[in-house]
Amino acid sequence: MTTYNPAPQSGTRKAPAGAMKAYIASLTGTSLEYYDFAIYSVASALVFPKVFFPGNDEFVGLLLSFSAFAVGYLARPLGGVIFGRLGDKIGRKQVLFITLMVIGIATVLIGALPGYASIGVAAPIILVLLRLAQGIGVGGEWGGAVLLSSEFGDPKRRGFWSSAAQIGPPAGNLMANGVLAVLAATISTEAFLDWGWRVAFLASALLVVFGLVIRLKLEETPVFKAIKAQGDQPKAPIKEVFTKEPRALVAAALSRVCPDVLYALFTVFVAVYATKELGMTTGNVLSAILIGSAFQLVLIPAAGAVTDRFNRRLVYGLAAAGTALYIPLFFLMIQGRSVLMLTVGVVIGLAFHAFMYGPQAAYITEQFPARLRYAGSSLAYTLAGVIGGAVAPLIFTALYAATGNWFLIAAYLLTAAVVTIVGLALGRDPQPDEEERLLQDSSTPTAQAS
């Protein structure tokens, strides 16, 4: 890795007045995404097999329900292509308004969708189509959300400003679990299966409205304004990414694998292992995950800020290497079946995740020139998600079922860490001067006249 030494912070360009508003607008969209993810996960396991896929075989209904869930992941690259292209051609703001509308409307419509008993086979078909729409929207949301916050902020502090989108997973998980906890405390299990789950989906409308109001009040990012002023929007951004930036695409995509796999371990598989192997309760595990998520609300932006002062790739790579070393220690820590050790172990594990995930948005976006950022970032993020987080729970389950222990799971994390470190080695360090020159050139009389 080459070394990048950022200039002292006192010399950096002051962030525009709209930077914090853009930060909140970015955070809102990704929080909605992971709120939906958590709610949909619960509903897929407990509700949808009965409401949308009824039949004599409960297991078949569960498989069909999880298949509908997977459609959302598979649709994300399509969303990355559609909206990534538009984001580099027409601007960040317009596309982000559309993606939030698509995600929000689809989520609310799922909450209002009649079941199989009311409209027959149309119910599961519409559910799959709505899940497809969610996935397409999410595929275009992340890249734009990152650019919205980072391109309003100081390019020499991109790690911090880009972290807005990365706070979405813990924030969304905490909100979803809060809604579920309120429903569990106020209504019966039968009522939740009947109508309570719909409340959880319909409640997302509040977050959508809040996000839309903020995004409507935002201007286009200064960076895209500069690109437009110079008439430098790409005509075929997707093609250019594949033909002119293949190394950047590979580097950005590989960097995402380890944090995705690690997050799946500590938010999904640890619940299976701790309950089935160690005999702990679901409440014990969920409490540990929620505490870890609460710490991440602070650690993720802090990690992004740290990489603004120290070499971003180095910090990211150390976190990946630390992950590989920590996983065996974590499994040894929890063999005593102590709830305290489980909680401490999950908090530490999610802290390692934060120090990769916090700077991840900045690292991915800065691999691409400004004129191709939306398309390049969206493609890298969504393609990596399919080979990383989407399949990780299935791989964990298969390895555990085949061996009955955690050794191969640790080896899987080691492999993921190596893949991410390779991605970091292939990538480039931040180049804030490129953006400074772009903004400066766009303000010249020649650029303004064009």
N, C-alpha and C positions, 0 to 999 in steps of 0.2 A: 504493500500500500504506500502511495505517496503521502506526504504530510502537508496538511493545510493549517496555517496558523491565522485565525481570524484577526482582523484589525481590532484595536481596542473599541469597546462599546461606546465610549464617549464620542467617537468620530463617526458613528453611523447616522444614517438619515433618520430623522424623526418620523415615526409612524403617522400616517394621515389620521384625521379626526374620526374617520369611519372604520378604523381598524378593529376596534373592540366590538362594534356592531357586526362587522363581518365575522369576527371570531364567534360570536353568539349564533349568528345565522348558520355558520358551518357546523357548529356543535349540535344545533337543533335537528338537522337532517339526519346525521349519523346516529343520534340518540333515538330518533324514531325508528330507524332501521333495526337497531338492536333491541328496542322495546318490542317491536313486532317479532323479531327472532325468538325472544324468550317466551312471549305469549303464544306464538304459533307452535313452539316446541311442546309446551304443555298441552295445548289443544290437540295436536297431532297424536299424542299418546293417549289422552284420556277422553276426548270428546269426539273428534272427527270420525273415528271408526264407527261410532254409534249413530252419529247424526247424518253423515254423508256417505258412508260405505257400509251400511248394515248388511247382515247376512248370517248364515248359520255358523261360519267359521270366523271366530274373533281374530285369529292370527292373520288371516287373509285381509281382513279389514284394516288391521294395524299396518300391514305391509303397504297396502294401497294408500293409506294415510301418509306414511313416511315417504312414499314415492311422490305424492303431491308436494310434500315439503321439499324434496330434492329438486323439483322443477325450478324452484326459486334460485338455487345455486347455479343450475345449468343455464339459466337465462341471463345470468349476469354478464358473461362476455358479450352477448348480443347487445345488451344495454351499453356496455363499454364502447362497442363499435358505433352504435347509432348516436349516442350522446357525446362520445369523445370527439367524433367528427364534427358535430354541430358546435361543440364548445370552442373548438379552434377556429371555426369559420364565422359564427355569428356572435360569440361572446359567452362569458361565464354566467352572467346574471340571468339571461333569458333561459338558458338550458336548466339552470338550477331551480328556477321557478317551476318549470315543466316536470322535472324529476320528482320534486317534493309533492306536486299535485298527483302524479301517477301513483307514487307510493301511498300517499294518504287516502286517496279515493279507493284504491284497491283494498286497503286494510279495513276501512269503514264498511265497504260493501261486503266483505267477508263476515263482519259482525252482523250484518242485516240479511245475509243469504238464507233463504228457507232451506230446510233439510230435505233428505230423500223422501221422507214420509209425505211431504207437501207437494213437491214438484218432480219426484221421481229421478230418473237418471240425469236430468238436467242439472241437478244439484251438484254432484261431484264434477261434472264437466265444467260448470261455471267456476267452481272452487279452483280447479287446476288453471283455468284461464286467468283468474284473479291472481293466483300465485305466480303465474308467468309474468303478469304485468308488474307485480311487486319486484320480481327479480330483475326485469329490464330497467325499472326505475332505479333500483339500488346500484346496478351496474354503471349507470351514468352519474349517480349522486356523489360517490366518494371522490373521484378525481376533481370534480368541480368544487366540492366543499373545501377540499384542501387548497385549491387555487384561490378561492374566494378569500380565505383568511390570510394566506401567505402572500398574495400579490397586493393586498392592502398594507401589509406590514413591511418592516425593514427587511430587505433581503439578507442582511447579515445576522438577522435573528429569525431566520426561517424555521429553525427547529422548534422554537416556541410557538410562533404564529401558526405553523402547520399542525400543531398538536391538537387544535380544536376538534378536528374530525376524529382524532384518535381517542378522545375522551368518550365518544359515543358508546362503545361496548360496556364499560362499567356504569355509565350513567343510565343507559337503556336497561341494563340488567337490574339496577337498583329500582328504577321506576316500575318495571314490570313486576318485580317481586313485591314491591310495596302495594301495587294494585291487587295482586293475587292474595297477599296477606290480609288486606282489608276485606276482600270477598270471602275468604276462608273464615274470617272471624265473625262475619255478619250474616252469612247465609249457609244453608245446609249443602252437603255434597250433591244431593239430588237437584237442588235449585241451581247450583253451579253448572251441572251437566245440562240442565234445561235451558236456562237463560243467562246465568251469571258470566259464562265465558264470553257472551256477546258484549257485555258491558266493558270487559277488558279491551276488546277490539275497538268499540265505538269511542272509548275514552281517548284513543290516539288522535281523534279529531281536534282535541284541544291543542296538542303539540303541533299539528299540521297548521292550524290557523295562526298560532304564534309565529311559526317559522315563515309562513307566507307573508305576514304583515311586515316582518323584519326585512325579508328579501325584496319586497316591493319598494321599500324606502331606500335601499342601497343603490348606489351608482355602479356602473361597470368598473371592473378593477383597473387601476392605473396602468398595469402592464398590458392588458388587452387594448386599452385605449391607445397606448403607444404603438402597438403592433398595427392597429387599424389606421392610425395616423400615417404610418409609413406604407400602408397598402401591402402589408406582408403576410396577410392571412393565407394559409396553405389551401390550395384547391382540392387536394386529395390527401388529407392528413394521415389517414390510416395507411395508405400506400407508402407515404413518405417514412412513416415510422418503421415499417418492415424493410424498406429498401435502403434508407439512409441511417437508421438508428438501431440496427439489430443487436449490437452489443449492449446498448443502453437498455433495450427491452429485456434482454436476458438477465442483465445485472439487476434490474429493478424487480423482475419477477422472482428470481431466486432469493433475493433478500427477504421476501415475505414468508418463505416456507417455514422457517423455524418458529417465528412468533405465532403463526397460525396454528401449527401443530401443538405448541406449548399451551396455547390458550384452550384448545380443545381438550387437552389432558386435564387442566385444572378447573375447567368449568363444566365438562361433560363426563369424561371417563372416571375421574376421581370419585364421582358419586356412585358409579357402578362398583368400583373396586372396594371403596370403604364400606358400603352396605353389604355386599355379597361376601367379600373375603374377610373383612374385619368385624362384621356384625354391628357396625354403627348405624344410627338412625339417619333417615333422610334429612331430618331437621338439623342434625349435627353437621352434615356436609353442606347444606345450604347456608347455614350460619357462617361457616368458614369461608365459603365463596363470597358471600355478601361482605364480610369484613375485608377480604382481599380486594374486592371491587371498590370499596370505599377508599382504601389506601391508594388505589390506582387513580382516583380522581385528582389526587395531588401529584403522584409520582410521574404520571404520563407527561404533563406539561413541564414538570421539573426536569425530566430526562431530556426532553426536547431542548430546553434552555441550556442544559449542561453541554450538549453537543454543538451549541452555538459558540461556546468558549473553548472547547477542546475538539480534537479531530472527530468528526461525526462517525466516520467509518470505523475508527478505532474503538470508540465507546460501544457502538453497535456490535462490533465483532467480539469485544470482551464479554458482552452480555450473552452472546450466542455460545461462546466457549464456556462461560460460567454455567449456562443452562445444561450443557452436556455433562458437566461434572456434578451438578446439583441433583439431577434426577435420581441416581442411585441412592444418594444420601437421603432424599425425601422419602423414598419407599422404606428405607431402613428406619427412619424416624418414626413412621406411623405403625410399625409392626407391633408396638406395645399397646395399640388400640386406645391411645390417649386422645381425647377430643382436643385438648390444649395443643398437643404436638401436631395434630392434623391442621388445626387453625394456623399455627405458626408456619407450618410447612407450606400451606396454600398461599399465605401472605407473602412468603419469601419467593415462591414460584411465580406469583403474579408480579412481584417486584422485578424479577428478571425479565418477565414479559414486557413490563412498562419501559425498561431501558432499551428494548428493541423497538417496541411499538410506538413509543413517544417520538423518536426521530425518524421512524419509518416513512412517514408522509413526506417529510422534507427530503430524505434521501431519494425516494422514488421520483419525485417531481424534478429534482435538480439534475437528474440524469439526462433530461431532454431539454433542447432549446425552447425558449418561451413560446414560440409559434407552434410547437407540437406538444406542449405539455399536457393538455387535456386528453388528447387521443393516446399519447404514450403512457401516461400515468394510469388511465382507465384500463387500457389493455393489460398492462403489467399486473395491476391489482386484481382484476377479475380472472385472468388466466391462472395466476398463481393461487387464487382462492379455490379453484376447482381441484388442483393437485395438492393443495395444502389442507386448509381447514375443512373443506367439504368431505374429504374421504378419511380424515384422521380418526374420527370416532369409530368408523367401521374397521379400520386397520387395528386400532387399539383393542377392540372387541374380539377380532379374529385372532390376534396374537395371544391375548389372554385366554381365550377358549382353547387354543391349540396347546398351550404350555402350562396353564394354571399358575403362572408366576409373572413377575414384572421384568425379568431380564431382557426379553426381546423388546419390550416397550422402551426401556432405557436405551437399547441399541437403536431403535427407531428415532428417538430424540437426538441421539448422537449423529445419525445420518442427516437429519434435518438441519442440525447445527452446522455440519460441514457444508451442506448445500448453500446455506445462507452466507457462510464465510466466503465461499467461492464467489457468490454474487457480489459481495462487498469488494472483493479483490478485483473483480472485473469493472467495477464502477468508477466514477470520478468523484473528486471532492467538490464542495460548493464553489461556484464561480459567481459570487455576487456582483463582481465588476461588469459582467455581461448585462445584467439587468440594469445596473446604474447607467451604463452607456446607452441602452435602449431607451430608458426614460429621458435621458439627457438629449439624445438625438431627436426624439419625437417632439421636444419643446423648441427646437430650432425653427427659425422662420421658413426654411426650406420644407421641413416636414409639415409645418402647419399649412403652408400654401398648397401642398399636395393633397 
